[in-house]
Amino acid sequence: MIDSKEILRLNTMFKGCAKIFIALGDENRQKLITDIGAEEPNGINVSALATKSHLSRPAISHHLKVLRDCGFVRTQKVGTQIFYHLSLSENVNQLYDLLSHIQNVLLLPISTQKN
């Protein structure tokens, strides 16, 4: 039987990751993350992202806002342009903690499973 405190902690961790799952759940945002990552360390602006996408600039800006609000990207203003850079470590660590907790709480070690 699983400890109810651990289940409560796991539910809290899931809620804490909800914005991450929403941000990553959209294929357009997934592609933006990879497009931005391909341009590191220099970053990329909306105009350059638009050349790699079927989306309009306003649609790209909307998706970038979702990613920025979630912490997946950060901005850097250079003159009049805004460049987007990946900022993954906090979200990746949060997801790693959730997955580790799922593994520790919900999955039985292989040696204790019955065949």
The first five atom37 places (N, CA, C, CB, O) and aatype in JSON, in Angstrom:
{
  "aatype": [12, 9, 3, 15, 11, 6, 9, 10, 1, 10, 2, 16, 12, 13, 11, 7, 4, 0, 11, 9, 13, 9, 0, 10, 7, 3, 6, 2, 1, 5, 11, 10, 9, 16, 3, 9, 7, 0, 6, 6, 14, 2, 7, 9, 2, 19, 15, 0, 10, 0, 16, 11, 15, 8, 10, 15, 1, 14, 0, 9, 15, 8, 8, 10, 11, 19, 10, 1, 3, 4, 7, 13, 19, 1, 16, 5, 11, 19, 7, 16, 5, 9, 13, 18, 8, 10, 15, 10, 15, 6, 2, 19, 2, 5, 10, 18, 3, 10, 10, 15, 8, 9, 5, 2, 19, 10, 10, 10, 14, 9, 15, 16, 5, 11, 2],
  "atom_mask": [
    [1, 1, 1, 1, 1],
    [1, 1, 1, 1, 1],
    [1, 1, 1, 1, 1],
    [1, 1, 1, 1, 1],
    [1, 1, 1, 1, 1],
    [1, 1, 1, 1, 1],
    [1, 1, 1, 1, 1],
    [1, 1, 1, 1, 1],
    [1, 1, 1, 1, 1],
    [1, 1, 1, 1, 1],
    [1, 1, 1, 1, 1],
    [1, 1, 1, 1, 1],
    [1, 1, 1, 1, 1],
    [1, 1, 1, 1, 1],
    [1, 1, 1, 1, 1],
    [1, 1, 1, 0, 1],
    [1, 1, 1, 1, 1],
    [1, 1, 1, 1, 1],
    [1, 1, 1, 1, 1],
    [1, 1, 1, 1, 1],
    [1, 1, 1, 1, 1],
    [1, 1, 1, 1, 1],
    [1, 1, 1, 1, 1],
    [1, 1, 1, 1, 1],
    [1, 1, 1, 0, 1],
    [1, 1, 1, 1, 1],
    [1, 1, 1, 1, 1],
    [1, 1, 1, 1, 1],
    [1, 1, 1, 1, 1],
    [1, 1, 1, 1, 1],
    [1, 1, 1, 1, 1],
    [1, 1, 1, 1, 1],
    [1, 1, 1, 1, 1],
    [1, 1, 1, 1, 1],
    [1, 1, 1, 1, 1],
    [1, 1, 1, 1, 1],
    [1, 1, 1, 0, 1],
    [1, 1, 1, 1, 1],
    [1, 1, 1, 1, 1],
    [1, 1, 1, 1, 1],
    [1, 1, 1, 1, 1],
    [1, 1, 1, 1, 1],
    [1, 1, 1, 0, 1],
    [1, 1, 1, 1, 1],
    [1, 1, 1, 1, 1],
    [1, 1, 1, 1, 1],
    [1, 1, 1, 1, 1],
    [1, 1, 1, 1, 1],
    [1, 1, 1, 1, 1],
    [1, 1, 1, 1, 1],
    [1, 1, 1, 1, 1],
    [1, 1, 1, 1, 1],
    [1, 1, 1, 1, 1],
    [1, 1, 1, 1, 1],
    [1, 1, 1, 1, 1],
    [1, 1, 1, 1, 1],
    [1, 1, 1, 1, 1],
    [1, 1, 1, 1, 1],
    [1, 1, 1, 1, 1],
    [1, 1, 1, 1, 1],
    [1, 1, 1, 1, 1],
    [1, 1, 1, 1, 1],
    [1, 1, 1, 1, 1],
    [1, 1, 1, 1, 1],
    [1, 1, 1, 1, 1],
    [1, 1, 1, 1, 1],
    [1, 1, 1, 1, 1],
    [1, 1, 1, 1, 1],
    [1, 1, 1, 1, 1],
    [1, 1, 1, 1, 1],
    [1, 1, 1, 0, 1],
    [1, 1, 1, 1, 1],
    [1, 1, 1, 1, 1],
    [1, 1, 1, 1, 1],
    [1, 1, 1, 1, 1],
    [1, 1, 1, 1, 1],
    [1, 1, 1, 1, 1],
    [1, 1, 1, 1, 1],
    [1, 1, 1, 0, 1],
    [1, 1, 1, 1, 1],
    [1, 1, 1, 1, 1],
    [1, 1, 1, 1, 1],
    [1, 1, 1, 1, 1],
    [1, 1, 1, 1, 1],
    [1, 1, 1, 1, 1],
    [1, 1, 1, 1, 1],
    [1, 1, 1, 1, 1],
    [1, 1, 1, 1, 1],
    [1, 1, 1, 1, 1],
    [1, 1, 1, 1, 1],
    [1, 1, 1, 1, 1],
    [1, 1, 1, 1, 1],
    [1, 1, 1, 1, 1],
    [1, 1, 1, 1, 1],
    [1, 1, 1, 1, 1],
    [1, 1, 1, 1, 1],
    [1, 1, 1, 1, 1],
    [1, 1, 1, 1, 1],
    [1, 1, 1, 1, 1],
    [1, 1, 1, 1, 1],
    [1, 1, 1, 1, 1],
    [1, 1, 1, 1, 1],
    [1, 1, 1, 1, 1],
    [1, 1, 1, 1, 1],
    [1, 1, 1, 1, 1],
    [1, 1, 1, 1, 1],
    [1, 1, 1, 1, 1],
    [1, 1, 1, 1, 1],
    [1, 1, 1, 1, 1],
    [1, 1, 1, 1, 1],
    [1, 1, 1, 1, 1],
    [1, 1, 1, 1, 1],
    [1, 1, 1, 1, 1],
    [1, 1, 1, 1, 1],
    [1, 1, 1, 1, 1]
  ],
  "atom_positions": [
    [[0.85, -1.19, 0.0], [0.0, 0.0, 0.0], [0.89, 1.25, 0.0], [-0.96, 0.0, 1.23], [1.92, 1.29, 0.67]],
    [[0.47, 2.24, -0.75], [1.23, 3.47, -0.89], [0.81, 4.47, 0.19], [1.04, 4.08, -2.31], [-0.38, 4.65, 0.45]],
    [[1.78, 5.1, 0.79], [1.56, 6.08, 1.84], [0.72, 7.25, 1.3], [2.92, 6.6, 2.41], [1.05, 7.81, 0.26]],
    [[-0.34, 7.6, 2.0], [-1.24, 8.68, 1.55], [-0.54, 10.03, 1.49], [-2.46, 8.77, 2.47], [-0.9, 10.88, 0.68]],
    [[0.46, 10.25, 2.34], [1.22, 11.51, 2.3], [2.02, 11.61, 1.0], [2.17, 11.61, 3.52], [2.16, 12.69, 0.42]],
    [[2.53, 10.48, 0.56], [3.29, 10.47, -0.7], [2.37, 10.72, -1.9], [4.03, 9.13, -0.88], [2.75, 11.4, -2.85]],
    [[1.16, 10.16, -1.85], [0.18, 10.41, -2.91], [-0.2, 11.88, -2.94], [-1.08, 9.53, -2.71], [-0.29, 12.48, -4.01]],
    [[-0.42, 12.48, -1.78], [-0.74, 13.91, -1.7], [0.42, 14.74, -2.26], [-1.04, 14.32, -0.23], [0.2, 15.7, -3.0]],
    [[1.64, 14.37, -1.91], [2.81, 15.09, -2.44], [2.88, 14.94, -3.95], [4.11, 14.56, -1.78], [3.18, 15.9, -4.66]],
    [[2.61, 13.75, -4.45], [2.64, 13.51, -5.89], [1.58, 14.35, -6.6], [2.43, 12.02, -6.19], [1.85, 14.93, -7.65]],
    [[0.38, 14.42, -6.04], [-0.68, 15.25, -6.63], [-0.28, 16.72, -6.65], [-2.0, 15.07, -5.85], [-0.57, 17.42, -7.62]],
    [[0.37, 17.17, -5.6], [0.84, 18.55, -5.55], [1.9, 18.81, -6.62], [1.41, 18.87, -4.15], [1.92, 19.86, -7.26]],
    [[2.77, 17.83, -6.81], [3.81, 17.96, -7.83], [3.19, 18.01, -9.24], [4.82, 16.79, -7.73], [3.62, 18.79, -10.09]],
    [[2.16, 17.17, -9.47], [1.47, 17.21, -10.76], [0.87, 18.59, -11.0], [0.36, 16.14, -10.81], [1.0, 19.15, -12.09]],
    [[0.21, 19.15, -9.98], [-0.39, 20.48, -10.13], [0.68, 21.53, -10.42], [-1.17, 20.87, -8.86], [0.46, 22.45, -11.2]],
    [[1.84, 21.38, -9.78], [2.93, 22.31, -10.01], [3.49, 22.25, -11.43], [0.0, 0.0, 0.0], [4.08, 23.22, -11.91]],
    [[3.3, 21.13, -12.09], [3.8, 20.94, -13.45], [2.73, 21.19, -14.51], [4.35, 19.53, -13.61], [3.0, 21.04, -15.7]],
    [[1.54, 21.57, -14.11], [0.43, 21.72, -15.06], [0.76, 22.7, -16.19], [-0.82, 22.19, -14.32], [0.5, 22.4, -17.35]],
    [[1.33, 23.86, -15.86], [1.67, 24.84, -16.9], [2.73, 24.28, -17.85], [2.16, 26.15, -16.26], [2.73, 24.59, -19.04]],
    [[3.62, 23.49, -17.33], [4.66, 22.88, -18.17], [4.01, 21.93, -19.17], [5.71, 22.12, -17.31], [4.33, 21.95, -20.36]],
    [[3.09, 21.1, -18.68], [2.42, 20.15, -19.58], [1.6, 20.87, -20.64], [1.52, 19.21, -18.78], [1.57, 20.45, -21.79]],
    [[0.94, 21.96, -20.25], [0.17, 22.74, -21.21], [1.09, 23.33, -22.27], [-0.63, 23.86, -20.5], [0.8, 23.27, -23.47]],
    [[2.2, 23.91, -21.82], [3.15, 24.52, -22.77], [3.73, 23.48, -23.72], [4.28, 25.23, -22.01], [3.87, 23.74, -24.91]],
    [[4.07, 22.32, -23.21], [4.69, 21.29, -24.04], [3.68, 20.48, -24.85], [5.48, 20.35, -23.17], [4.06, 19.75, -25.77]],
    [[2.4, 20.62, -24.52], [1.37, 19.82, -25.18], [1.01, 20.29, -26.58], [0.0, 0.0, 0.0], [0.27, 19.61, -27.29]],
    [[1.51, 21.43, -26.98], [1.18, 21.98, -28.29], [2.35, 21.76, -29.25], [0.83, 23.48, -28.19], [3.48, 22.13, -28.94]],
    [[2.07, 21.18, -30.41], [3.13, 20.88, -31.39], [3.83, 22.14, -31.88], [2.54, 20.13, -32.57], [5.03, 22.1, -32.16]],
    [[3.1, 23.24, -32.0], [3.74, 24.49, -32.45], [4.76, 24.97, -31.43], [2.67, 25.58, -32.69], [5.84, 25.44, -31.81]],
    [[4.44, 24.86, -30.15], [5.38, 25.28, -29.12], [6.57, 24.31, -29.04], [4.68, 25.37, -27.75], [7.69, 24.74, -28.78]],
    [[6.32, 23.04, -29.27], [7.42, 22.08, -29.31], [8.41, 22.46, -30.4], [6.88, 20.65, -29.54], [9.62, 22.44, -30.19]],
    [[7.88, 22.81, -31.58], [8.75, 23.2, -32.7], [9.48, 24.5, -32.39], [7.94, 23.35, -33.99], [10.66, 24.65, -32.73]],
    [[8.81, 25.44, -31.75], [9.48, 26.69, -31.39], [10.64, 26.43, -30.44], [8.48, 27.67, -30.74], [11.7, 27.04, -30.58]],
    [[10.45, 25.53, -29.48], [11.53, 25.2, -28.56], [12.73, 24.65, -29.32], [11.06, 24.17, -27.5], [13.87, 25.05, -29.06]],
    [[12.49, 23.75, -30.26], [13.62, 23.18, -31.01], [14.23, 24.22, -31.95], [13.16, 21.96, -31.82], [15.45, 24.23, -32.14]],
    [[13.41, 25.08, -32.55], [13.94, 26.13, -33.42], [14.8, 27.12, -32.64], [12.8, 26.87, -34.13], [15.85, 27.55, -33.11]],
    [[14.35, 27.47, -31.46], [15.13, 28.39, -30.62], [16.42, 27.71, -30.18], [14.31, 28.85, -29.37], [17.5, 28.31, -30.21]],
    [[16.31, 26.46, -29.77], [17.5, 25.71, -29.34], [18.54, 25.58, -30.43], [0.0, 0.0, 0.0], [19.73, 25.59, -30.15]],
    [[18.09, 25.46, -31.67], [19.02, 25.33, -32.8], [19.82, 26.61, -33.03], [18.26, 24.97, -34.07], [20.87, 26.58, -33.67]],
    [[19.34, 27.73, -32.51], [20.0, 29.03, -32.72], [20.83, 29.48, -31.52], [18.97, 30.08, -33.03], [21.41, 30.57, -31.55]],
    [[20.9, 28.67, -30.48], [21.7, 29.05, -29.32], [23.18, 29.01, -29.67], [21.39, 28.12, -28.11], [23.57, 28.15, -30.46]],
    [[24.0, 29.86, -29.14], [23.75, 30.77, -28.02], [23.27, 32.15, -28.43], [24.98, 30.91, -27.22], [23.07, 33.01, -27.57]],
    [[23.08, 32.38, -29.74], [22.74, 33.73, -30.21], [21.28, 34.1, -30.03], [23.08, 33.85, -31.65], [20.95, 35.28, -29.93]],
    [[20.4, 33.11, -29.97], [18.98, 33.38, -29.89], [18.4, 33.65, -31.27], [0.0, 0.0, 0.0], [19.1, 33.63, -32.28]],
    [[17.11, 33.91, -31.29], [16.4, 34.11, -32.55], [15.23, 35.06, -32.31], [15.91, 32.75, -33.15], [14.64, 35.06, -31.24]],
    [[14.9, 35.87, -33.32], [13.77, 36.79, -33.18], [12.53, 36.23, -33.87], [14.12, 38.17, -33.76], [12.6, 35.2, -34.54]],
    [[11.41, 36.89, -33.7], [10.14, 36.41, -34.25], [10.18, 36.33, -35.77], [8.99, 37.32, -33.81], [9.65, 35.39, -36.35]],
    [[10.8, 37.3, -36.41], [10.88, 37.28, -37.88], [11.6, 36.04, -38.38], [11.6, 38.54, -38.4], [11.14, 35.4, -39.33]],
    [[12.7, 35.7, -37.76], [13.45, 34.51, -38.18], [12.66, 33.24, -37.86], [14.83, 34.47, -37.48], [12.69, 32.28, -38.63]],
    [[11.97, 33.23, -36.72], [11.13, 32.06, -36.4], [10.01, 31.9, -37.43], [10.53, 32.2, -34.99], [9.64, 30.78, -37.77]],
    [[9.47, 33.03, -37.92], [8.38, 32.97, -38.9], [8.83, 32.33, -40.21], [7.84, 34.38, -39.17], [8.03, 31.69, -40.89]],
    [[10.09, 32.49, -40.55], [10.58, 31.88, -41.8], [10.68, 30.36, -41.67], [11.95, 32.46, -42.17], [10.74, 29.66, -42.68]],
    [[10.71, 29.86, -40.45], [10.81, 28.42, -40.21], [9.46, 27.78, -39.93], [11.75, 28.14, -39.06], [9.39, 26.59, -39.63]],
    [[8.38, 28.56, -40.03], [7.08, 28.09, -39.58], [5.98, 28.43, -40.57], [6.76, 28.67, -38.21], [6.13, 29.33, -41.4]],
    [[4.89, 27.72, -40.46], [3.69, 28.04, -41.23], [2.8, 29.04, -40.48], [2.9, 26.76, -41.55], [1.79, 29.5, -41.01]],
    [[3.19, 29.36, -39.26], [2.39, 30.25, -38.42], [2.65, 31.72, -38.75], [2.7, 29.99, -36.94], [3.72, 32.08, -39.25]],
    [[1.65, 32.55, -38.48], [1.81, 33.99, -38.64], [2.67, 34.53, -37.5], [0.43, 34.7, -38.68], [2.84, 33.88, -36.47]],
    [[3.19, 35.72, -37.68], [3.99, 36.34, -36.61], [3.17, 36.53, -35.33], [4.54, 37.69, -37.07], [3.69, 36.28, -34.24]],
    [[1.89, 36.98, -35.42], [1.1, 37.09, -34.19], [0.91, 35.74, -33.49], [-0.26, 37.7, -34.49], [0.92, 35.66, -32.26]],
    [[0.72, 34.68, -34.27], [0.56, 33.34, -33.67], [1.85, 32.91, -32.98], [0.14, 32.3, -34.74], [1.83, 32.35, -31.89]],
    [[2.97, 33.17, -33.64], [4.26, 32.84, -33.03], [4.45, 33.62, -31.74], [5.42, 33.13, -34.01], [4.91, 33.08, -30.74]],
    [[4.11, 34.9, -31.77], [4.23, 35.73, -30.56], [3.36, 35.2, -29.43], [3.84, 37.18, -30.88], [3.77, 35.21, -28.27]],
    [[2.16, 34.73, -29.77], [1.29, 34.13, -28.75], [1.95, 32.91, -28.12], [-0.08, 33.75, -29.36], [1.99, 32.78, -26.9]],
    [[2.47, 32.02, -28.95], [3.1, 30.8, -28.44], [4.36, 31.13, -27.63], [3.45, 29.84, -29.59], [4.64, 30.48, -26.63]],
    [[5.11, 32.14, -28.07], [6.29, 32.56, -27.32], [5.91, 33.12, -25.96], [7.07, 33.59, -28.11], [6.63, 32.93, -24.99]],
    [[4.77, 33.81, -25.89], [4.31, 34.33, -24.6], [3.99, 33.18, -23.65], [3.06, 35.22, -24.79], [4.35, 33.24, -22.48]],
    [[3.33, 32.15, -24.16], [3.03, 30.98, -23.32], [4.33, 30.35, -22.82], [2.19, 29.93, -24.11], [4.45, 30.03, -21.64]],
    [[5.29, 30.19, -23.71], [6.57, 29.61, -23.32], [7.34, 30.5, -22.34], [7.42, 29.34, -24.55], [7.97, 30.02, -21.41]],
    [[7.27, 31.8, -22.57], [7.95, 32.75, -21.67], [7.29, 32.75, -20.29], [7.93, 34.18, -22.27], [7.98, 32.73, -19.27]],
    [[5.95, 32.77, -20.26], [5.23, 32.78, -18.98], [5.51, 31.51, -18.18], [3.73, 32.92, -19.23], [5.49, 31.54, -16.95]],
    [[5.76, 30.42, -18.87], [6.04, 29.14, -18.23], [7.52, 29.02, -17.84], [5.64, 28.0, -19.15], [7.88, 28.17, -17.03]],
    [[8.35, 29.85, -18.4], [9.77, 29.82, -18.07], [10.63, 29.02, -19.02], [0.0, 0.0, 0.0], [11.8, 28.77, -18.73]],
    [[10.08, 28.62, -20.17], [10.86, 27.86, -21.14], [11.76, 28.74, -21.99], [9.95, 27.07, -22.03], [12.79, 28.28, -22.48]],
    [[11.39, 29.99, -22.15], [12.22, 30.92, -22.92], [12.39, 32.21, -22.15], [11.62, 31.19, -24.31], [11.56, 32.58, -21.32]],
    [[13.48, 32.88, -22.45], [13.73, 34.22, -21.9], [14.04, 35.14, -23.07], [14.91, 34.21, -20.86], [14.4, 34.68, -24.15]],
    [[13.88, 36.41, -22.85], [14.11, 37.38, -23.92], [15.36, 38.21, -23.65], [12.89, 38.3, -24.09], [15.78, 38.38, -22.5]],
    [[15.92, 38.72, -24.75], [17.06, 39.63, -24.67], [16.84, 40.7, -25.73], [18.44, 38.87, -24.89], [16.74, 40.4, -26.92]],
    [[16.76, 41.92, -25.28], [16.55, 43.02, -26.22], [17.91, 43.5, -26.73], [15.77, 44.19, -25.55], [18.81, 43.82, -25.96]],
    [[18.02, 43.54, -28.06], [19.23, 44.03, -28.72], [18.78, 45.11, -29.7], [20.03, 42.86, -29.45], [18.21, 44.8, -30.75]],
    [[19.03, 46.36, -29.35], [18.52, 47.46, -30.15], [17.01, 47.45, -30.12], [0.0, 0.0, 0.0], [16.4, 47.53, -29.05]],
    [[16.4, 47.37, -31.29], [14.94, 47.33, -31.35], [14.38, 45.91, -31.45], [14.45, 48.16, -32.53], [13.17, 45.71, -31.48]],
    [[15.28, 44.94, -31.51], [14.84, 43.55, -31.68], [14.83, 42.8, -30.35], [15.74, 42.84, -32.68], [15.61, 43.1, -29.45]],
    [[13.95, 41.83, -30.27], [13.89, 40.95, -29.11], [14.29, 39.55, -29.56], [12.45, 40.95, -28.46], [13.69, 38.98, -30.48]],
    [[15.31, 39.02, -28.92], [15.78, 37.67, -29.23], [15.34, 36.72, -28.13], [17.32, 37.65, -29.38], [15.34, 37.05, -26.94]],
    [[14.96, 35.52, -28.55], [14.48, 34.5, -27.64], [15.56, 33.45, -27.43], [13.18, 33.84, -28.17], [16.22, 33.02, -28.37]],
    [[15.72, 33.06, -26.17], [16.7, 32.06, -25.77], [15.99, 31.02, -24.9], [17.9, 32.7, -24.99], [15.0, 31.32, -24.23]],
    [[16.5, 29.8, -24.93], [15.94, 28.76, -24.08], [16.35, 29.0, -22.63], [16.4, 27.36, -24.54], [17.44, 29.49, -22.33]],
    [[15.46, 28.64, -21.76], [15.68, 28.72, -20.32], [15.01, 27.49, -19.71], [15.11, 30.07, -19.7], [13.94, 27.58, -19.11]],
    [[15.64, 26.34, -19.86], [14.99, 25.07, -19.57], [15.25, 24.5, -18.18], [15.42, 24.08, -20.57], [14.45, 23.7, -17.7]],
    [[16.32, 24.87, -17.54], [16.78, 24.13, -16.37], [15.73, 24.0, -15.27], [18.0, 24.78, -15.81], [15.56, 22.91, -14.73]],
    [[15.04, 25.07, -14.93], [14.06, 24.98, -13.84], [12.92, 24.01, -14.18], [13.48, 26.37, -13.53], [12.55, 23.18, -13.35]],
    [[12.38, 24.12, -15.39], [11.29, 23.22, -15.79], [11.76, 21.78, -15.93], [10.68, 23.7, -17.11], [11.05, 20.86, -15.54]],
    [[12.94, 21.59, -16.49], [13.47, 20.24, -16.64], [13.67, 19.61, -15.26], [14.8, 20.24, -17.45], [13.35, 18.44, -15.05]],
    [[14.21, 20.38, -14.33], [14.4, 19.87, -12.97], [13.07, 19.53, -12.31], [15.16, 20.9, -12.12], [12.95, 18.52, -11.62]],
    [[12.06, 20.37, -12.52], [10.74, 20.11, -11.94], [10.14, 18.84, -12.53], [9.81, 21.31, -12.19], [9.56, 18.03, -11.79]],
    [[10.26, 18.64, -13.83], [9.76, 17.42, -14.47], [10.54, 16.2, -14.01], [9.83, 17.55, -15.99], [9.96, 15.14, -13.78]],
    [[11.85, 16.35, -13.87], [12.67, 15.24, -13.4], [12.25, 14.83, -11.99], [14.17, 15.64, -13.42], [12.13, 13.64, -11.7]],
    [[12.03, 15.81, -11.12], [11.58, 15.51, -9.75], [10.25, 14.78, -9.76], [11.47, 16.8, -8.92], [10.06, 13.82, -9.01]],
    [[9.32, 15.23, -10.61], [8.02, 14.57, -10.7], [8.19, 13.13, -11.18], [7.09, 15.34, -11.65], [7.64, 12.21, -10.58]],
    [[8.94, 12.92, -12.24], [9.12, 11.57, -12.77], [9.85, 10.67, -11.78], [9.9, 11.63, -14.08], [9.51, 9.49, -11.66]],
    [[10.82, 11.21, -11.08], [11.51, 10.42, -10.06], [10.57, 10.02, -8.94], [12.69, 11.22, -9.49], [10.61, 8.89, -8.44]],
    [[9.71, 10.96, -8.55], [8.76, 10.66, -7.47], [7.74, 9.62, -7.94], [8.04, 11.96, -7.02], [7.38, 8.72, -7.18]],
    [[7.28, 9.73, -9.17], [6.36, 8.72, -9.72], [7.04, 7.35, -9.65], [5.95, 9.06, -11.18], [6.43, 6.37, -9.21]],
    [[8.27, 7.3, -10.09], [9.0, 6.03, -10.09], [9.17, 5.49, -8.67], [10.37, 6.21, -10.74], [8.97, 4.3, -8.44]],
    [[9.52, 6.33, -7.74], [9.75, 5.89, -6.36], [8.48, 5.51, -5.62], [10.46, 6.97, -5.6], [8.49, 4.6, -4.79]],
    [[7.38, 6.19, -5.92], [6.15, 5.96, -5.17], [5.24, 4.94, -5.84], [5.42, 7.27, -4.99], [4.68, 4.07, -5.17]],
    [[5.1, 5.04, -7.14], [4.08, 4.23, -7.82], [4.61, 2.96, -8.47], [3.42, 5.06, -8.85], [3.84, 2.03, -8.7]],
    [[5.88, 2.9, -8.77], [6.42, 1.73, -9.43], [7.16, 0.86, -8.43], [7.34, 2.13, -10.57], [8.04, 1.33, -7.72]],
    [[6.8, -0.4, -8.39], [7.5, -1.32, -7.51], [8.86, -1.64, -8.11], [6.68, -2.62, -7.3], [8.98, -1.75, -9.33]],
    [[9.87, -1.78, -7.29], [11.16, -2.2, -7.82], [11.01, -3.56, -8.52], [12.22, -2.29, -6.69], [10.21, -4.4, -8.11]],
    [[11.77, -3.76, -9.56], [11.68, -4.98, -10.36], [11.85, -6.22, -9.48], [12.73, -4.97, -11.48], [11.17, -7.22, -9.7]],
    [[12.72, -6.16, -8.52], [12.99, -7.34, -7.69], [11.81, -7.75, -6.82], [14.18, -7.07, -6.81], [11.77, -8.89, -6.36]],
    [[10.85, -6.86, -6.59], [9.69, -7.19, -5.75], [8.46, -7.53, -6.56], [9.37, -6.05, -4.84], [7.45, -7.95, -5.99]],
    [[8.51, -7.37, -7.89], [7.35, -7.68, -8.71], [7.24, -9.2, -8.89], [7.45, -6.97, -10.09], [8.24, -9.9, -9.01]],
    [[6.01, -9.68, -8.91], [5.75, -11.12, -9.13], [5.73, -11.38, -10.61], [4.42, -11.57, -8.48], [5.27, -10.56, -11.4]],
    [[6.22, -12.56, -10.98], [6.23, -12.96, -12.4], [4.91, -13.55, -12.79], [7.35, -13.95, -12.68], [4.73, -13.95, -13.94]]
  ]
}
